[in-house]
Amino acid sequence: MSPLPSLPLGPDRLWTRNFRLFFVARTAALFGDGMIPVALTAGLLGAGRPHSSVGYALAAWMGPLALFVLFGGVLADRFTPRRMMIIADALRLIGASALAVSFAVGNPPLWAVYSLSAVAGVGAALFQPGVASTVPRVASDVQRGNAVLRVSEALMTMAGPAFAGVLVGLASAGAVYAANASTFLVSGICLFLLRLAPAPSDEAVRGTFVAELVDGWHEFRARSWLWGVIAIWTVYGFSVLGPMLPLTAVEVTEAHGSGTYGAMMAVNGAGSVVGGLLALRLRPRRPLAAGAAALTGVCVNLLVLGLGLPVFALGAGQFIAGSAFAFWLVMWSTTVQTHVPPEALNRLHAYDVAGSLLMLAAGRALAGPVADRVGAPEVLLAGAVINMLAVGVLLAARPIRRLERIG
């Protein structure tokens, strides 16, 4: 039996009051998240701090997110996703406001920057698990809802850093953090205004915290298509996605300058918008198979980078990769949200996020040393081979290949 009720479809039914509020909340928060790297870099380097302090500050944000997201999944099940997301926005509002004041009045000590960045990371860990279970409750068409949110994320990924860069030039890092804080205020207000009917998970009888964490693991293991994709994704994230971003930055910047690298990231974002729009139009009967096939587009980007092709080819590779990856993410998110029972969705999504973040972080950390030893082009070309092997395994695995859409 489907874990979700049958809902009326169509664009006129998607933009309900609840979906509009959730869309604004996610868009505002993603816009704010995009400002953080620029604000940290400008604030710390402008204060004369070493370059390593930026990496440590970003790690202080990413580390708690990866470590506490599993607990966030259990808490979302115990206290409802909406409540936990509001608490998370409150934490991030406090952290960003404190950083805004700190940078505005002077040169904050590094321990304070790291600590407040960690507070923001904990907030993100509490927020993220609830996203997966909220989309099916606010969107009459889950795939369309995910596609619209993916388009918004791609646009905010470009707009957030650009806005932060302009604001740093006009004012200061403190002003960027003030704007960052305001986005979490908007998100929290919109989530507070949501009016959701009780979900099965809201009324379920709860065990201990550890028991629920273990139960989530059992639910995870019980679905071969789910753990199969995530098992493949750990290898894929470590060996393909993890190295791709830092090596792209190094290779493009060294060969063509930082301006070209910025343009390539904008082209990738434009491709992500197109991938989200394609997911609005296409409704494959077997979404995981269609999404896996689309991931071959990432291979194009790895090949043009590894072969050192001209700027035009680099742009084409970034655009294709952005489109392919966005399409896969919509297919994956929709499949998880429609095939997993609501009472287990927050915890299972937390396992997915935790594993992905850890392997991505490990891949990014090791990309530089490995590239120094064997060469960046060799790492990128090896990634292209692994990319195709991962796609082949995804399509060869019967539970993944044959899983059909719901709704």
Contacts in CASP RR format, 6 or more apart in sequence:
PFRMAT RR
TARGET T0000
AUTHOR 0000-0000-0000
METHOD contacts of the structure
MODEL  1
MSPLPSLPLGPDRLWTRNFRLFFVARTAALFGDGMIPVALTAGLLGAGRP
HSSVGYALAAWMGPLALFVLFGGVLADRFTPRRMMIIADALRLIGASALA
VSFAVGNPPLWAVYSLSAVAGVGAALFQPGVASTVPRVASDVQRGNAVLR
VSEALMTMAGPAFAGVLVGLASAGAVYAANASTFLVSGICLFLLRLAPAP
SDEAVRGTFVAELVDGWHEFRARSWLWGVIAIWTVYGFSVLGPMLPLTAV
EVTEAHGSGTYGAMMAVNGAGSVVGGLLALRLRPRRPLAAGAAALTGVCV
NLLVLGLGLPVFALGAGQFIAGSAFAFWLVMWSTTVQTHVPPEALNRLHA
YDVAGSLLMLAAGRALAGPVADRVGAPEVLLAGAVINMLAVGVLLAARPI
RRLERIG
2 338 0 8 1.000
2 406 0 8 1.000
2 407 0 8 1.000
3 338 0 8 1.000
3 339 0 8 1.000
3 340 0 8 1.000
3 341 0 8 1.000
3 342 0 8 1.000
4 136 0 8 1.000
4 142 0 8 1.000
4 337 0 8 1.000
4 338 0 8 1.000
4 342 0 8 1.000
4 406 0 8 1.000
4 407 0 8 1.000
6 407 0 8 1.000
7 13 0 8 1.000
7 140 0 8 1.000
7 141 0 8 1.000
8 140 0 8 1.000
9 140 0 8 1.000
9 141 0 8 1.000
9 144 0 8 1.000
9 407 0 8 1.000
10 140 0 8 1.000
10 141 0 8 1.000
10 144 0 8 1.000
11 144 0 8 1.000
13 140 0 8 1.000
13 141 0 8 1.000
14 139 0 8 1.000
14 140 0 8 1.000
14 141 0 8 1.000
14 144 0 8 1.000
14 145 0 8 1.000
14 148 0 8 1.000
16 138 0 8 1.000
16 140 0 8 1.000
17 195 0 8 1.000
18 137 0 8 1.000
18 138 0 8 1.000
18 194 0 8 1.000
18 195 0 8 1.000
18 196 0 8 1.000
19 138 0 8 1.000
19 139 0 8 1.000
19 140 0 8 1.000
19 145 0 8 1.000
21 138 0 8 1.000
21 190 0 8 1.000
21 191 0 8 1.000
21 193 0 8 1.000
21 194 0 8 1.000
22 134 0 8 1.000
22 135 0 8 1.000
22 138 0 8 1.000
22 190 0 8 1.000
22 191 0 8 1.000
22 194 0 8 1.000
23 148 0 8 1.000
23 149 0 8 1.000
23 152 0 8 1.000
24 186 0 8 1.000
24 187 0 8 1.000
24 190 0 8 1.000
25 85 0 8 1.000
25 186 0 8 1.000
25 187 0 8 1.000
25 188 0 8 1.000
25 190 0 8 1.000
25 191 0 8 1.000
26 131 0 8 1.000
26 149 0 8 1.000
26 152 0 8 1.000
26 153 0 8 1.000
26 187 0 8 1.000
27 152 0 8 1.000
27 156 0 8 1.000
28 183 0 8 1.000
28 184 0 8 1.000
28 186 0 8 1.000
28 187 0 8 1.000
28 190 0 8 1.000
29 89 0 8 1.000
29 92 0 8 1.000
29 127 0 8 1.000
29 183 0 8 1.000
29 184 0 8 1.000
29 187 0 8 1.000
30 152 0 8 1.000
30 153 0 8 1.000
30 156 0 8 1.000
30 157 0 8 1.000
31 156 0 8 1.000
31 159 0 8 1.000
31 160 0 8 1.000
31 163 0 8 1.000
31 183 0 8 1.000
32 156 0 8 1.000
32 160 0 8 1.000
32 179 0 8 1.000
32 180 0 8 1.000
32 183 0 8 1.000
32 184 0 8 1.000
33 124 0 8 1.000
33 156 0 8 1.000
34 156 0 8 1.000
34 157 0 8 1.000
34 160 0 8 1.000
34 161 0 8 1.000
34 164 0 8 1.000
35 160 0 8 1.000
35 161 0 8 1.000
35 163 0 8 1.000
35 164 0 8 1.000
35 176 0 8 1.000
35 177 0 8 1.000
35 179 0 8 1.000
35 180 0 8 1.000
35 183 0 8 1.000
36 58 0 8 1.000
36 61 0 8 1.000
36 120 0 8 1.000
36 180 0 8 1.000
37 58 0 8 1.000
37 161 0 8 1.000
38 160 0 8 1.000
38 161 0 8 1.000
38 164 0 8 1.000
38 165 0 8 1.000
38 168 0 8 1.000
38 176 0 8 1.000
39 99 0 8 1.000
39 103 0 8 1.000
39 164 0 8 1.000
39 168 0 8 1.000
39 173 0 8 1.000
39 174 0 8 1.000
39 176 0 8 1.000
39 177 0 8 1.000
39 180 0 8 1.000
40 54 0 8 1.000
40 57 0 8 1.000
40 58 0 8 1.000
40 113 0 8 1.000
40 117 0 8 1.000
40 173 0 8 1.000
41 54 0 8 1.000
42 164 0 8 1.000
42 165 0 8 1.000
42 168 0 8 1.000
42 172 0 8 1.000
42 173 0 8 1.000
42 176 0 8 1.000
43 49 0 8 1.000
43 103 0 8 1.000
43 172 0 8 1.000
43 173 0 8 1.000
43 174 0 8 1.000
44 53 0 8 1.000
44 54 0 8 1.000
44 57 0 8 1.000
44 113 0 8 1.000
45 51 0 8 1.000
45 54 0 8 1.000
46 173 0 8 1.000
47 103 0 8 1.000
47 106 0 8 1.000
47 107 0 8 1.000
47 108 0 8 1.000
49 110 0 8 1.000
53 110 0 8 1.000
53 113 0 8 1.000
56 110 0 8 1.000
56 114 0 8 1.000
57 110 0 8 1.000
57 113 0 8 1.000
57 114 0 8 1.000
57 117 0 8 1.000
58 117 0 8 1.000
60 113 0 8 1.000
60 114 0 8 1.000
60 115 0 8 1.000
60 117 0 8 1.000
60 118 0 8 1.000
60 121 0 8 1.000
61 117 0 8 1.000
61 118 0 8 1.000
61 120 0 8 1.000
61 121 0 8 1.000
61 124 0 8 1.000
62 121 0 8 1.000
62 357 0 8 1.000
62 361 0 8 1.000
63 118 0 8 1.000
63 121 0 8 1.000
63 361 0 8 1.000
64 118 0 8 1.000
64 121 0 8 1.000
64 122 0 8 1.000
64 123 0 8 1.000
64 124 0 8 1.000
64 125 0 8 1.000
65 121 0 8 1.000
65 122 0 8 1.000
65 123 0 8 1.000
65 124 0 8 1.000
65 125 0 8 1.000
65 128 0 8 1.000
65 357 0 8 1.000
66 125 0 8 1.000
66 354 0 8 1.000
66 355 0 8 1.000
66 357 0 8 1.000
66 358 0 8 1.000
66 361 0 8 1.000
67 125 0 8 1.000
67 354 0 8 1.000
68 121 0 8 1.000
68 122 0 8 1.000
68 125 0 8 1.000
68 126 0 8 1.000
69 125 0 8 1.000
69 128 0 8 1.000
69 129 0 8 1.000
69 350 0 8 1.000
69 353 0 8 1.000
69 354 0 8 1.000
69 357 0 8 1.000
70 213 0 8 1.000
70 347 0 8 1.000
70 350 0 8 1.000
70 351 0 8 1.000
70 354 0 8 1.000
71 125 0 8 1.000
71 209 0 8 1.000
71 213 0 8 1.000
71 350 0 8 1.000
72 84 0 8 1.000
72 125 0 8 1.000
72 126 0 8 1.000
72 128 0 8 1.000
72 129 0 8 1.000
72 346 0 8 1.000
72 350 0 8 1.000
73 84 0 8 1.000
73 129 0 8 1.000
73 130 0 8 1.000
73 346 0 8 1.000
73 347 0 8 1.000
73 349 0 8 1.000
73 350 0 8 1.000
74 209 0 8 1.000
74 212 0 8 1.000
74 213 0 8 1.000
74 346 0 8 1.000
74 347 0 8 1.000
74 350 0 8 1.000
75 84 0 8 1.000
75 126 0 8 1.000
76 84 0 8 1.000
76 126 0 8 1.000
76 129 0 8 1.000
76 130 0 8 1.000
76 133 0 8 1.000
76 346 0 8 1.000
76 350 0 8 1.000
77 201 0 8 1.000
77 204 0 8 1.000
77 206 0 8 1.000
77 212 0 8 1.000
77 343 0 8 1.000
77 344 0 8 1.000
77 346 0 8 1.000
77 347 0 8 1.000
78 206 0 8 1.000
78 209 0 8 1.000
78 212 0 8 1.000
80 199 0 8 1.000
80 201 0 8 1.000
80 202 0 8 1.000
81 129 0 8 1.000
81 130 0 8 1.000
81 131 0 8 1.000
81 133 0 8 1.000
81 134 0 8 1.000
81 346 0 8 1.000
82 134 0 8 1.000
82 191 0 8 1.000
82 194 0 8 1.000
82 196 0 8 1.000
84 126 0 8 1.000
84 127 0 8 1.000
84 129 0 8 1.000
84 130 0 8 1.000
85 126 0 8 1.000
85 127 0 8 1.000
85 130 0 8 1.000
85 131 0 8 1.000
85 134 0 8 1.000
85 187 0 8 1.000
85 188 0 8 1.000
85 191 0 8 1.000
86 188 0 8 1.000
86 191 0 8 1.000
86 192 0 8 1.000
87 123 0 8 1.000
87 126 0 8 1.000
88 123 0 8 1.000
88 124 0 8 1.000
88 125 0 8 1.000
88 126 0 8 1.000
88 127 0 8 1.000
89 123 0 8 1.000
89 127 0 8 1.000
89 184 0 8 1.000
89 185 0 8 1.000
89 187 0 8 1.000
89 188 0 8 1.000
89 191 0 8 1.000
90 184 0 8 1.000
90 188 0 8 1.000
91 119 0 8 1.000
91 120 0 8 1.000
91 122 0 8 1.000
91 123 0 8 1.000
91 126 0 8 1.000
92 119 0 8 1.000
92 120 0 8 1.000
92 121 0 8 1.000
92 123 0 8 1.000
92 124 0 8 1.000
92 127 0 8 1.000
92 181 0 8 1.000
92 184 0 8 1.000
93 181 0 8 1.000
93 184 0 8 1.000
93 185 0 8 1.000
93 188 0 8 1.000
94 119 0 8 1.000
95 116 0 8 1.000
95 119 0 8 1.000
95 120 0 8 1.000
95 181 0 8 1.000
96 120 0 8 1.000
96 177 0 8 1.000
96 178 0 8 1.000
96 180 0 8 1.000
96 181 0 8 1.000
96 184 0 8 1.000
97 177 0 8 1.000
97 178 0 8 1.000
97 181 0 8 1.000
98 112 0 8 1.000
98 116 0 8 1.000
99 108 0 8 1.000
99 113 0 8 1.000
99 116 0 8 1.000
99 117 0 8 1.000
99 174 0 8 1.000
99 177 0 8 1.000
100 174 0 8 1.000
100 175 0 8 1.000
100 176 0 8 1.000
100 177 0 8 1.000
100 178 0 8 1.000
100 180 0 8 1.000
100 181 0 8 1.000
101 174 0 8 1.000
102 108 0 8 1.000
102 112 0 8 1.000
102 113 0 8 1.000
102 116 0 8 1.000
102 174 0 8 1.000
103 172 0 8 1.000
103 173 0 8 1.000
103 174 0 8 1.000
103 177 0 8 1.000
104 172 0 8 1.000
104 174 0 8 1.000
104 175 0 8 1.000
104 178 0 8 1.000
128 349 0 8 1.000
128 350 0 8 1.000
128 353 0 8 1.000
129 346 0 8 1.000
129 347 0 8 1.000
129 349 0 8 1.000
129 350 0 8 1.000
129 353 0 8 1.000
130 346 0 8 1.000
130 349 0 8 1.000
131 349 0 8 1.000
132 333 0 8 1.000
132 336 0 8 1.000
132 337 0 8 1.000
132 345 0 8 1.000
132 346 0 8 1.000
132 349 0 8 1.000
133 199 0 8 1.000
133 201 0 8 1.000
133 337 0 8 1.000
133 342 0 8 1.000
133 345 0 8 1.000
133 346 0 8 1.000
133 349 0 8 1.000
134 196 0 8 1.000
135 142 0 8 1.000
135 145 0 8 1.000
135 146 0 8 1.000
135 149 0 8 1.000
135 333 0 8 1.000
135 337 0 8 1.000
136 142 0 8 1.000
136 337 0 8 1.000
136 338 0 8 1.000
136 342 0 8 1.000
137 196 0 8 1.000
137 197 0 8 1.000
137 199 0 8 1.000
137 342 0 8 1.000
138 194 0 8 1.000
138 196 0 8 1.000
139 145 0 8 1.000
139 146 0 8 1.000
142 334 0 8 1.000
142 337 0 8 1.000
142 338 0 8 1.000
142 407 0 8 1.000
143 279 0 8 1.000
143 283 0 8 1.000
143 287 0 8 1.000
143 330 0 8 1.000
143 334 0 8 1.000
143 405 0 8 1.000
144 280 0 8 1.000
146 279 0 8 1.000
146 329 0 8 1.000
146 330 0 8 1.000
146 333 0 8 1.000
146 334 0 8 1.000
146 337 0 8 1.000
147 276 0 8 1.000
147 277 0 8 1.000
147 279 0 8 1.000
147 280 0 8 1.000
147 330 0 8 1.000
148 280 0 8 1.000
150 272 0 8 1.000
150 275 0 8 1.000
150 276 0 8 1.000
150 279 0 8 1.000
150 326 0 8 1.000
150 329 0 8 1.000
150 330 0 8 1.000
151 272 0 8 1.000
151 273 0 8 1.000
151 276 0 8 1.000
151 277 0 8 1.000
151 280 0 8 1.000
153 272 0 8 1.000
154 269 0 8 1.000
154 270 0 8 1.000
154 271 0 8 1.000
154 272 0 8 1.000
154 273 0 8 1.000
154 276 0 8 1.000
154 326 0 8 1.000
155 269 0 8 1.000
155 273 0 8 1.000
157 269 0 8 1.000
157 272 0 8 1.000
158 265 0 8 1.000
158 266 0 8 1.000
158 269 0 8 1.000
158 270 0 8 1.000
163 179 0 8 1.000
164 176 0 8 1.000
164 179 0 8 1.000
165 176 0 8 1.000
167 175 0 8 1.000
167 176 0 8 1.000
167 179 0 8 1.000
168 175 0 8 1.000
168 176 0 8 1.000
199 342 0 8 1.000
199 343 0 8 1.000
200 341 0 8 1.000
200 342 0 8 1.000
200 343 0 8 1.000
201 342 0 8 1.000
201 343 0 8 1.000
201 344 0 8 1.000
201 345 0 8 1.000
201 346 0 8 1.000
204 343 0 8 1.000
206 212 0 8 1.000
212 347 0 8 1.000
213 347 0 8 1.000
215 344 0 8 1.000
215 347 0 8 1.000
216 344 0 8 1.000
216 347 0 8 1.000
216 348 0 8 1.000
216 351 0 8 1.000
217 351 0 8 1.000
219 340 0 8 1.000
219 341 0 8 1.000
219 344 0 8 1.000
219 347 0 8 1.000
219 348 0 8 1.000
220 226 0 8 1.000
220 227 0 8 1.000
220 347 0 8 1.000
220 348 0 8 1.000
220 351 0 8 1.000
221 227 0 8 1.000
223 339 0 8 1.000
223 340 0 8 1.000
224 399 0 8 1.000
225 288 0 8 1.000
225 339 0 8 1.000
225 397 0 8 1.000
225 399 0 8 1.000
225 400 0 8 1.000
225 403 0 8 1.000
226 336 0 8 1.000
226 339 0 8 1.000
226 340 0 8 1.000
226 348 0 8 1.000
228 397 0 8 1.000
228 399 0 8 1.000
228 400 0 8 1.000
229 288 0 8 1.000
229 332 0 8 1.000
229 394 0 8 1.000
229 400 0 8 1.000
230 351 0 8 1.000
230 352 0 8 1.000
230 355 0 8 1.000
230 356 0 8 1.000
232 390 0 8 1.000
232 393 0 8 1.000
232 394 0 8 1.000
233 356 0 8 1.000
233 359 0 8 1.000
234 355 0 8 1.000
234 356 0 8 1.000
234 359 0 8 1.000
235 359 0 8 1.000
235 386 0 8 1.000
235 390 0 8 1.000
236 386 0 8 1.000
236 387 0 8 1.000
236 390 0 8 1.000
237 356 0 8 1.000
237 359 0 8 1.000
237 360 0 8 1.000
237 363 0 8 1.000
238 359 0 8 1.000
238 360 0 8 1.000
238 362 0 8 1.000
238 363 0 8 1.000
239 363 0 8 1.000
239 382 0 8 1.000
239 383 0 8 1.000
239 386 0 8 1.000
240 298 0 8 1.000
240 302 0 8 1.000
240 383 0 8 1.000
240 386 0 8 1.000
240 387 0 8 1.000
240 390 0 8 1.000
241 360 0 8 1.000
242 359 0 8 1.000
242 360 0 8 1.000
242 362 0 8 1.000
242 363 0 8 1.000
242 364 0 8 1.000
242 367 0 8 1.000
243 363 0 8 1.000
243 364 0 8 1.000
243 366 0 8 1.000
243 367 0 8 1.000
243 368 0 8 1.000
243 370 0 8 1.000
243 371 0 8 1.000
243 379 0 8 1.000
243 380 0 8 1.000
243 383 0 8 1.000
244 298 0 8 1.000
244 301 0 8 1.000
244 302 0 8 1.000
244 305 0 8 1.000
244 380 0 8 1.000
244 383 0 8 1.000
245 364 0 8 1.000
246 364 0 8 1.000
246 367 0 8 1.000
246 368 0 8 1.000
247 305 0 8 1.000
247 367 0 8 1.000
247 368 0 8 1.000
247 371 0 8 1.000
247 376 0 8 1.000
247 379 0 8 1.000
247 380 0 8 1.000
248 261 0 8 1.000
248 264 0 8 1.000
248 305 0 8 1.000
249 261 0 8 1.000
250 368 0 8 1.000
250 371 0 8 1.000
250 376 0 8 1.000
251 305 0 8 1.000
251 306 0 8 1.000
251 308 0 8 1.000
251 376 0 8 1.000
251 377 0 8 1.000
251 380 0 8 1.000
252 260 0 8 1.000
252 261 0 8 1.000
252 264 0 8 1.000
252 305 0 8 1.000
252 314 0 8 1.000
253 260 0 8 1.000
253 261 0 8 1.000
255 308 0 8 1.000
256 311 0 8 1.000
256 314 0 8 1.000
260 311 0 8 1.000
260 314 0 8 1.000
264 314 0 8 1.000
264 315 0 8 1.000
264 318 0 8 1.000
265 318 0 8 1.000
267 315 0 8 1.000
267 318 0 8 1.000
267 319 0 8 1.000
268 318 0 8 1.000
268 319 0 8 1.000
268 321 0 8 1.000
268 322 0 8 1.000
269 322 0 8 1.000
270 319 0 8 1.000
271 318 0 8 1.000
271 319 0 8 1.000
271 320 0 8 1.000
271 322 0 8 1.000
271 323 0 8 1.000
271 326 0 8 1.000
272 322 0 8 1.000
272 323 0 8 1.000
272 325 0 8 1.000
272 326 0 8 1.000
273 326 0 8 1.000
274 319 0 8 1.000
274 322 0 8 1.000
274 323 0 8 1.000
274 326 0 8 1.000
275 322 0 8 1.000
275 323 0 8 1.000
275 324 0 8 1.000
275 326 0 8 1.000
275 327 0 8 1.000
275 330 0 8 1.000
276 323 0 8 1.000
276 326 0 8 1.000
276 327 0 8 1.000
276 330 0 8 1.000
278 323 0 8 1.000
278 327 0 8 1.000
279 326 0 8 1.000
279 327 0 8 1.000
279 330 0 8 1.000
279 331 0 8 1.000
282 290 0 8 1.000
283 405 0 8 1.000
284 290 0 8 1.000
284 291 0 8 1.000
284 331 0 8 1.000
284 405 0 8 1.000
285 404 0 8 1.000
285 405 0 8 1.000
286 401 0 8 1.000
286 402 0 8 1.000
286 403 0 8 1.000
286 404 0 8 1.000
286 405 0 8 1.000
287 331 0 8 1.000
287 332 0 8 1.000
287 334 0 8 1.000
287 335 0 8 1.000
287 403 0 8 1.000
287 405 0 8 1.000
288 331 0 8 1.000
288 332 0 8 1.000
288 335 0 8 1.000
288 394 0 8 1.000
288 400 0 8 1.000
288 401 0 8 1.000
288 403 0 8 1.000
289 394 0 8 1.000
289 395 0 8 1.000
289 400 0 8 1.000
289 401 0 8 1.000
289 402 0 8 1.000
289 403 0 8 1.000
290 327 0 8 1.000
290 331 0 8 1.000
291 327 0 8 1.000
291 328 0 8 1.000
291 331 0 8 1.000
291 332 0 8 1.000
292 328 0 8 1.000
292 391 0 8 1.000
292 392 0 8 1.000
292 394 0 8 1.000
292 395 0 8 1.000
292 400 0 8 1.000
292 401 0 8 1.000
293 391 0 8 1.000
293 395 0 8 1.000
294 323 0 8 1.000
294 324 0 8 1.000
294 327 0 8 1.000
294 328 0 8 1.000
294 331 0 8 1.000
295 324 0 8 1.000
295 325 0 8 1.000
295 328 0 8 1.000
295 387 0 8 1.000
295 390 0 8 1.000
295 391 0 8 1.000
295 394 0 8 1.000
296 324 0 8 1.000
296 387 0 8 1.000
296 388 0 8 1.000
296 391 0 8 1.000
297 317 0 8 1.000
297 320 0 8 1.000
297 321 0 8 1.000
297 323 0 8 1.000
297 324 0 8 1.000
298 321 0 8 1.000
298 322 0 8 1.000
298 324 0 8 1.000
298 325 0 8 1.000
298 387 0 8 1.000
299 384 0 8 1.000
299 387 0 8 1.000
299 388 0 8 1.000
299 391 0 8 1.000
300 316 0 8 1.000
300 317 0 8 1.000
300 320 0 8 1.000
300 321 0 8 1.000
301 317 0 8 1.000
301 318 0 8 1.000
301 320 0 8 1.000
301 321 0 8 1.000
301 322 0 8 1.000
302 380 0 8 1.000
302 381 0 8 1.000
302 383 0 8 1.000
302 384 0 8 1.000
302 387 0 8 1.000
303 380 0 8 1.000
303 381 0 8 1.000
303 384 0 8 1.000
304 313 0 8 1.000
304 314 0 8 1.000
304 315 0 8 1.000
304 316 0 8 1.000
304 317 0 8 1.000
305 314 0 8 1.000
305 377 0 8 1.000
305 380 0 8 1.000
306 376 0 8 1.000
306 377 0 8 1.000
306 380 0 8 1.000
306 381 0 8 1.000
306 384 0 8 1.000
307 377 0 8 1.000
307 381 0 8 1.000
308 314 0 8 1.000
308 377 0 8 1.000
334 405 0 8 1.000
335 403 0 8 1.000
335 405 0 8 1.000
336 345 0 8 1.000
336 348 0 8 1.000
336 349 0 8 1.000
336 352 0 8 1.000
337 345 0 8 1.000
338 405 0 8 1.000
338 406 0 8 1.000
338 407 0 8 1.000
339 403 0 8 1.000
339 406 0 8 1.000
340 348 0 8 1.000
367 379 0 8 1.000
368 376 0 8 1.000
370 379 0 8 1.000
371 378 0 8 1.000
371 379 0 8 1.000
394 400 0 8 1.000
394 401 0 8 1.000
395 401 0 8 1.000
END
